[in-house]
């Protein structure tokens, strides 16, 4: 009931205002100024909103561009990891007696130099090898392949690395394939 009374009073006040506005042009001018000020305030708010939106779009684009530069080599790096793995396996397979043999010394030195160069290239591009031995299993960085009964270390501790894991800056490039300790039976 109170609302009806208030709206009735407001309508009556508006009717009186319109009737007086014809006789008092300064009141009509005041109303027009108030209307223009309201429109101006609305336009200011719209401009501020547009500026904020533009700034957010610019920040998002800058971050995406920075991420694209930082992580552009991700797919290529994943492919090269298998080459690095094969080179490491090849070097590990060379017996000690062949390493000292003069016929194979050049080959072994060349393979070692290639391995160091790959590590150097990885380092320049923010690719680092994880060293999970002794750490607790982290499913975001490690992939457990098997469990090993152990009384020496706590269950869930990594005791063997099957395949090296790599990070590219702060992102996982490839999880480490690991063996994890479990409680001895």
C-alpha positions as CSV (number, residue, x, y, z in Angstrom):
1,X,0.0,0.0,0.0
2,X,2.9,2.3,0.9
3,X,4.4,1.7,-2.6
4,X,1.2,2.7,-4.3
5,X,1.1,5.9,-2.3
6,X,4.7,6.7,-3.1
7,X,4.3,6.0,-6.8
8,X,1.1,8.1,-6.8
9,X,2.9,11.0,-5.2
10,X,5.8,10.7,-7.7
11,X,3.4,10.7,-10.6
12,X,1.6,13.7,-9.2
13,X,4.9,15.6,-8.6
14,X,6.0,14.8,-12.2
15,X,2.7,16.1,-13.6
16,X,3.0,19.3,-11.6
17,X,6.7,19.7,-12.8
18,X,5.6,19.3,-16.4
19,X,2.8,21.8,-16.0
20,X,5.2,24.3,-14.4
21,X,8.0,23.6,-16.9
22,X,6.0,25.3,-19.7
23,X,5.7,28.5,-17.6
24,X,9.4,28.3,-16.3
25,X,11.8,27.6,-19.2
26,X,14.7,27.6,-16.7
27,X,13.2,24.4,-15.1
28,X,13.1,22.7,-18.5
29,X,16.7,23.8,-19.1
30,X,17.6,22.4,-15.7
31,X,15.9,19.1,-16.5
32,X,17.8,19.0,-19.9
33,X,21.1,19.6,-18.1
34,X,20.4,16.8,-15.6
35,X,19.5,14.5,-18.4
36,X,22.7,15.3,-20.3
37,X,24.8,14.9,-17.1
38,X,23.2,11.4,-16.6
39,X,24.0,10.5,-20.2
40,X,27.6,11.8,-19.7
41,X,28.1,9.7,-16.6
42,X,26.7,6.7,-18.4
43,X,29.2,7.3,-21.3
44,X,32.1,7.7,-18.8
45,X,31.2,4.3,-17.3
46,X,31.0,2.7,-20.7
47,X,34.5,4.2,-21.6
48,X,36.0,3.0,-18.4
49,X,34.6,-0.5,-18.9
50,X,35.9,-0.5,-22.5
51,X,39.3,0.6,-21.3
52,X,39.4,-2.1,-18.7
53,X,38.3,-4.7,-21.2
54,X,40.9,-3.6,-23.7
55,X,43.6,-3.7,-21.0
56,X,42.6,-7.2,-20.0
57,X,42.7,-8.4,-23.6
58,X,46.1,-6.8,-24.1
59,X,47.4,-8.5,-20.9
60,X,46.0,-11.9,-22.0
61,X,47.5,-11.5,-25.4
62,X,50.9,-10.6,-24.0
63,X,50.8,-13.6,-21.7
64,X,49.8,-15.9,-24.5
65,X,52.6,-14.5,-26.7
66,X,55.2,-14.9,-23.9
67,X,54.0,-18.5,-23.3
68,X,54.1,-19.2,-27.0
69,X,57.7,-18.0,-27.1
70,X,58.7,-19.9,-24.0
71,X,57.0,-23.2,-24.9
72,X,57.1,-23.1,-28.7
73,X,59.7,-25.9,-28.8
74,X,57.7,-28.3,-26.6
75,X,56.6,-30.7,-29.4
76,X,60.0,-30.6,-31.0
77,X,61.7,-31.1,-27.6
78,X,59.5,-34.2,-26.9
79,X,60.6,-35.7,-30.2
80,X,64.3,-35.0,-29.5
81,X,64.1,-36.6,-26.1
82,X,63.9,-40.1,-27.8
83,X,67.1,-39.2,-29.7
84,X,68.9,-38.2,-26.4
85,X,67.6,-41.4,-24.8
86,X,69.0,-43.6,-27.6
87,X,72.3,-41.8,-27.5
88,X,72.5,-42.4,-23.7
89,X,71.7,-46.1,-24.1
90,X,74.3,-46.4,-26.9
91,X,77.0,-44.8,-24.7
92,X,76.0,-47.0,-21.7
93,X,76.2,-50.1,-23.9
94,X,79.9,-49.5,-24.9
95,X,82.0,-51.9,-22.7
96,X,84.9,-50.4,-20.8
97,X,87.5,-52.3,-22.8
98,X,86.2,-50.9,-26.1
99,X,86.3,-47.3,-24.6
100,X,90.1,-47.7,-24.1
101,X,90.6,-49.4,-27.5
102,X,92.3,-46.9,-29.9
103,X,90.1,-48.0,-32.8
104,X,86.9,-47.0,-31.0
105,X,88.2,-44.1,-28.9
106,X,87.3,-41.5,-31.6
107,X,83.8,-42.9,-31.9
108,X,83.3,-42.9,-28.1
109,X,84.7,-39.3,-27.8
110,X,82.3,-38.2,-30.6
111,X,79.3,-39.8,-29.0
112,X,80.2,-38.2,-25.6
113,X,80.6,-34.8,-27.3
114,X,77.2,-35.2,-29.0
115,X,75.6,-36.1,-25.7
116,X,77.1,-33.0,-24.1
117,X,75.9,-30.8,-27.0
118,X,72.3,-32.1,-26.7
119,X,72.4,-31.3,-22.9
120,X,73.7,-27.8,-23.7
121,X,71.0,-27.2,-26.3
122,X,68.4,-28.5,-23.8
123,X,69.8,-26.1,-21.1
124,X,69.6,-23.1,-23.4
125,X,66.0,-23.8,-24.1
126,X,65.0,-24.3,-20.5
127,X,64.7,-28.1,-20.7
128,X,66.0,-29.8,-17.6
129,X,66.3,-33.4,-16.6
130,X,64.5,-34.4,-13.4
131,X,66.4,-36.4,-10.7
132,X,63.6,-38.3,-9.0
133,X,65.7,-40.8,-7.1
134,X,64.9,-40.7,-3.3
135,X,61.9,-38.4,-3.8
136,X,58.3,-39.3,-3.0
137,X,56.2,-40.3,-5.9
138,X,54.5,-37.2,-7.4
139,X,51.8,-38.3,-10.0
140,X,52.2,-34.9,-11.6
141,X,55.8,-35.5,-12.5
142,X,56.4,-39.3,-12.2
143,X,54.8,-42.4,-13.6
144,X,55.1,-45.5,-11.4
145,X,55.9,-48.5,-13.5
146,X,56.3,-51.1,-10.7
147,X,56.7,-51.5,-7.0
148,X,59.7,-52.9,-5.2
149,X,59.4,-54.3,-1.6
150,X,61.8,-52.4,0.6
151,X,62.5,-52.0,4.3
152,X,65.2,-49.4,3.8
153,X,63.0,-46.5,2.5
154,X,59.4,-45.4,3.1
155,X,56.7,-46.7,0.9
156,X,56.1,-44.3,-2.1
157,X,59.7,-43.4,-2.4
158,X,61.3,-43.6,-5.8
159,X,64.0,-46.3,-5.8
160,X,64.7,-46.8,-9.5
161,X,64.5,-44.6,-12.7
162,X,63.5,-46.5,-15.8
163,X,63.3,-43.5,-18.1
164,X,64.4,-39.9,-17.4
165,X,61.7,-37.2,-17.0
166,X,62.1,-33.7,-18.3
167,X,60.7,-30.3,-17.5
168,X,60.5,-27.3,-19.9
169,X,60.8,-24.3,-17.6
170,X,58.0,-24.9,-15.1
171,X,56.0,-27.4,-17.2
172,X,56.3,-31.1,-17.4
173,X,57.7,-32.2,-20.8
174,X,57.8,-35.9,-20.1
175,X,57.1,-37.7,-16.8
176,X,59.9,-39.9,-15.3
177,X,59.1,-43.6,-15.5
178,X,60.0,-44.9,-12.1
179,X,60.0,-47.9,-9.7
180,X,58.5,-47.1,-6.3
181,X,59.2,-48.7,-2.9
182,X,56.4,-50.5,-1.1
183,X,56.3,-52.0,2.4
184,X,58.3,-55.2,2.7
185,X,56.2,-58.3,3.3
